[in-house]
Amino acid sequence: MSQNKGGIERRRVKRRDIMDQFSFYICIPKLGFTRHQVSDISELGIGIRVETLGEFRLHQNETCDLQFYLNQSLYLSLKIQVVRSVDHPEAIQEVGAIFLETETKAHQTFLTLVNLVDQLSETAQVRI
C-alpha cells in the first residue's frame, strides 16, 4: 500500500497486486477497444497501465466507463473516476481510479472477485 512521507497509509483499503497468472485486463471504450494492463485492485478502486496515443489519454477527475475482462469475452461494466495519472515517456500512463456507482450488480460481483483474489493469494499454488 502507498504511504506518505510520514509512513502513514493513504488508502482506506488494501490494494491487491495482480499476479501474472491472472489474465485480467481492461478496456476503456472512449479510448478504443485496446487491452490495458491491470496492476492492482481493491474494493474502492483499480490501478491500470494505459497505452496512450496522442490525445487518447485519461485526465485527473475524469469519469468514464471501464470494462473489466475476466477472460477473452467475459467482462464487468464499471464506472471510474481518475484520481491519479502519471505519464511515462514510453507512451504509458499509470492511472489510479476509484469506482463510481458502487451499488450496481456489476460492482457487487467485482467485490466478490476481490475476495476470491485474496483467497487464491493465500491458498493457491503456482506450477513453475
Residue frames as qw, qx, qy, qz and C-alpha x, y, z in Angstrom:
[[0.000, 0.887, 0.462, 0.000, 0.00, 0.00, 0.00],
 [0.369, 0.609, -0.029, 0.702, 1.13, 3.51, -0.70],
 [0.505, -0.645, -0.364, 0.443, 2.46, 5.54, 2.20],
 [0.153, 0.960, -0.014, 0.234, 3.13, 9.22, 2.54],
 [0.392, 0.609, -0.498, 0.477, 6.47, 10.60, 3.78],
 [0.404, -0.506, 0.508, -0.569, 5.44, 10.06, 7.41],
 [0.091, 0.135, -0.986, 0.027, 4.83, 6.36, 6.75],
 [0.451, 0.252, 0.595, -0.615, 1.06, 6.61, 7.19],
 [0.282, 0.283, 0.850, 0.344, -1.15, 4.65, 4.78],
 [0.201, 0.145, -0.132, -0.960, -3.18, 6.93, 2.49],
 [0.479, -0.122, -0.661, -0.564, -5.71, 4.35, 1.37],
 [0.614, -0.282, 0.354, -0.647, -8.64, 3.09, 3.39],
 [0.959, 0.039, 0.205, -0.191, -8.46, -0.42, 1.95],
 [0.565, -0.390, 0.636, 0.354, -5.76, -2.91, 0.94],
 [0.562, 0.610, -0.353, -0.433, -4.66, -2.97, -2.72],
 [0.856, -0.076, 0.505, 0.080, -4.08, -6.37, -4.26],
 [0.064, 0.570, -0.626, -0.529, -1.31, -6.65, -6.84],
 [0.889, 0.311, 0.085, -0.326, -2.47, -8.73, -9.78],
 [0.569, -0.360, 0.685, 0.280, -0.22, -11.71, -10.43],
 [0.224, 0.399, -0.638, -0.619, 0.74, -12.64, -13.98],
 [0.102, 0.108, 0.988, 0.038, -1.20, -15.89, -13.55],
 [0.325, 0.640, 0.550, -0.427, -4.46, -13.94, -13.74],
 [0.362, 0.268, 0.564, 0.692, -5.49, -12.90, -17.23],
 [0.037, 0.830, 0.453, -0.323, -7.40, -9.80, -16.15],
 [0.304, 0.047, 0.248, 0.919, -7.28, -6.78, -18.39],
 [0.187, 0.683, 0.453, -0.542, -9.46, -3.73, -19.02],
 [0.294, 0.412, 0.479, 0.717, -10.79, -1.76, -21.94],
 [0.035, 0.554, 0.302, -0.775, -11.87, 1.84, -21.80],
 [0.496, 0.595, 0.607, 0.178, -14.36, 2.28, -24.66],
 [0.145, 0.969, 0.074, -0.186, -13.76, 6.04, -25.00],
 [0.202, -0.718, 0.566, 0.352, -10.08, 5.26, -25.76],
 [0.604, 0.380, -0.612, -0.341, -10.90, 2.48, -28.21],
 [0.943, -0.230, 0.032, -0.240, -11.03, -1.23, -27.59],
 [0.479, 0.532, -0.632, 0.298, -7.36, -1.75, -26.78],
 [0.814, -0.415, -0.384, 0.133, -6.43, -4.05, -23.89],
 [0.023, 0.757, -0.391, 0.523, -4.79, -2.32, -20.94],
 [0.549, 0.050, -0.756, 0.352, -2.97, -3.96, -18.05],
 [0.601, -0.728, -0.142, -0.298, -4.46, -4.18, -14.54],
 [0.353, 0.478, -0.623, 0.509, -1.78, -3.57, -11.91],
 [0.086, -0.071, -0.817, 0.566, -3.86, -3.76, -8.74],
 [0.401, -0.506, -0.521, -0.559, -7.42, -3.87, -7.45],
 [0.030, -0.045, -0.701, 0.711, -9.22, -3.02, -4.22],
 [0.079, 0.595, 0.777, -0.191, -12.76, -2.66, -3.00],
 [0.057, 0.815, 0.221, -0.533, -12.67, 1.06, -3.78],
 [0.318, 0.829, -0.253, -0.385, -10.58, 1.31, -6.94],
 [0.919, 0.233, 0.227, 0.223, -8.20, -0.01, -9.55],
 [0.205, -0.723, 0.429, 0.502, -4.67, 0.65, -10.79],
 [0.810, 0.476, 0.333, 0.085, -4.10, 0.34, -14.54],
 [0.330, -0.425, 0.446, 0.715, -1.40, 0.94, -17.14],
 [0.566, 0.721, 0.333, -0.220, -2.87, 2.63, -20.20],
 [0.538, 0.042, 0.448, 0.713, -1.09, 2.69, -23.55],
 [0.158, 0.798, 0.229, -0.534, -1.54, 6.26, -24.73],
 [0.499, 0.288, 0.500, 0.646, -1.57, 7.59, -28.26],
 [0.084, 0.395, 0.209, 0.890, -1.59, 11.36, -28.68],
 [0.373, -0.337, 0.100, -0.859, -4.85, 12.75, -27.29],
 [0.804, -0.251, -0.460, -0.280, -6.09, 9.32, -26.22],
 [0.358, 0.132, -0.696, 0.608, -5.35, 9.54, -22.51],
 [0.443, -0.700, -0.559, -0.029, -7.15, 9.88, -19.20],
 [0.125, 0.547, -0.214, 0.800, -7.08, 13.06, -17.12],
 [0.126, -0.086, -0.717, 0.680, -7.37, 13.71, -13.40],
 [0.341, 0.271, 0.477, -0.763, -11.01, 13.77, -12.17],
 [0.468, 0.178, -0.545, -0.673, -12.28, 12.41, -15.50],
 [0.651, 0.024, 0.660, -0.374, -15.08, 9.85, -15.29],
 [0.482, 0.359, -0.608, -0.519, -15.55, 7.07, -17.81],
 [0.956, -0.043, 0.060, -0.285, -16.80, 3.56, -18.40],
 [0.031, -0.557, 0.829, 0.023, -14.43, 0.66, -17.90],
 [0.931, 0.042, -0.225, -0.283, -14.81, -2.96, -18.97],
 [0.342, -0.574, 0.729, -0.146, -13.02, -5.34, -16.59],
 [0.792, 0.263, -0.469, -0.290, -12.29, -8.55, -18.51],
 [0.738, -0.412, 0.506, -0.170, -12.02, -11.87, -16.68],
 [0.643, -0.019, 0.671, 0.370, -11.12, -13.66, -19.91],
 [0.227, 0.050, 0.562, 0.794, -11.38, -13.08, -23.68],
 [0.179, -0.428, -0.582, -0.668, -15.14, -12.46, -23.68],
 [0.474, -0.665, -0.575, 0.049, -16.46, -12.17, -20.10],
 [0.277, 0.250, -0.221, 0.901, -16.38, -8.69, -18.56],
 [0.197, -0.696, -0.579, 0.377, -17.94, -6.46, -15.92],
 [0.184, 0.682, 0.211, 0.675, -19.08, -2.95, -16.85],
 [0.472, -0.589, -0.377, 0.537, -17.91, -0.47, -14.23],
 [0.171, 0.908, 0.094, 0.372, -17.67, 3.31, -13.98],
 [0.696, -0.265, -0.207, 0.634, -14.50, 5.00, -12.68],
 [0.033, 0.996, -0.013, 0.080, -13.13, 8.42, -11.80],
 [0.715, 0.340, -0.278, 0.544, -9.41, 9.06, -12.31],
 [0.485, -0.871, -0.059, 0.053, -7.73, 10.21, -9.09],
 [0.432, -0.664, 0.459, 0.402, -4.08, 9.82, -10.13],
 [0.799, 0.583, 0.118, 0.087, -2.38, 9.91, -13.50],
 [0.393, -0.685, 0.449, 0.418, 1.35, 9.65, -14.24],
 [0.742, 0.655, -0.095, -0.110, 2.65, 9.85, -17.80],
 [0.693, -0.395, 0.472, 0.377, 5.77, 7.93, -18.83],
 [0.105, 0.618, -0.464, -0.626, 7.93, 8.65, -21.89],
 [0.085, -0.089, 0.933, 0.338, 7.24, 5.24, -23.46],
 [0.454, -0.145, -0.408, -0.778, 3.58, 6.19, -24.15],
 [0.480, -0.345, -0.799, 0.112, 2.37, 4.53, -20.94],
 [0.285, -0.527, 0.130, -0.790, 0.14, 6.20, -18.42],
 [0.291, -0.167, -0.867, 0.368, -0.20, 4.83, -14.88],
 [0.388, -0.426, -0.184, -0.796, -3.71, 5.54, -13.64],
 [0.079, -0.179, -0.852, 0.485, -5.32, 5.15, -10.25],
 [0.370, -0.287, -0.352, -0.811, -9.10, 5.34, -10.24],
 [0.294, 0.055, 0.746, -0.595, -11.97, 4.95, -7.82],
 [0.012, -0.352, -0.883, -0.311, -15.20, 3.16, -8.61],
 [0.357, 0.013, 0.097, -0.929, -18.42, 5.10, -9.02],
 [0.767, -0.032, -0.249, -0.590, -21.92, 3.58, -8.92],
 [0.076, 0.337, -0.905, 0.247, -20.89, 1.03, -6.29],
 [0.582, 0.054, 0.581, -0.566, -24.42, -0.26, -5.71],
 [0.693, 0.371, -0.371, -0.495, -24.68, -1.96, -9.11],
 [0.976, -0.083, 0.183, -0.080, -24.70, -5.74, -9.51],
 [0.745, 0.541, -0.237, 0.310, -21.54, -5.48, -11.60],
 [0.033, 0.697, -0.500, 0.513, -19.68, -3.75, -8.78],
 [0.756, -0.396, 0.374, -0.363, -21.00, -6.23, -6.21],
 [0.976, 0.204, 0.000, 0.077, -19.71, -9.05, -8.45],
 [0.458, 0.677, -0.381, 0.432, -16.35, -7.26, -8.64],
 [0.389, -0.642, 0.476, -0.459, -16.20, -7.23, -4.81],
 [0.959, -0.111, 0.224, -0.131, -16.71, -11.00, -4.87],
 [0.800, 0.497, -0.180, 0.284, -13.77, -11.23, -7.27],
 [0.040, 0.749, -0.464, 0.471, -11.59, -9.18, -4.90],
 [0.724, -0.431, 0.427, -0.329, -12.44, -11.65, -2.14],
 [0.977, 0.193, 0.077, 0.042, -11.58, -14.57, -4.45],
 [0.521, 0.684, -0.346, 0.375, -8.21, -12.98, -5.31],
 [0.328, -0.666, 0.509, -0.435, -7.48, -12.72, -1.58],
 [0.891, -0.192, 0.355, -0.207, -8.34, -16.37, -1.02],
 [0.892, 0.418, -0.055, 0.162, -6.34, -17.56, -4.02],
 [0.250, 0.776, -0.430, 0.388, -3.32, -15.49, -2.97],
 [0.485, -0.556, 0.552, -0.390, -3.37, -17.24, 0.41],
 [0.794, -0.112, 0.566, -0.193, -4.03, -20.82, -0.70],
 [0.840, 0.536, 0.018, -0.080, -3.36, -21.44, -4.41],
 [0.630, -0.422, 0.475, 0.446, -0.12, -22.85, -5.72],
 [0.486, 0.777, -0.221, -0.334, 1.66, -21.87, -8.92],
 [0.915, 0.046, 0.295, 0.269, 3.36, -24.51, -11.05],
 [0.026, -0.845, 0.363, 0.391, 6.72, -23.28, -12.22]]
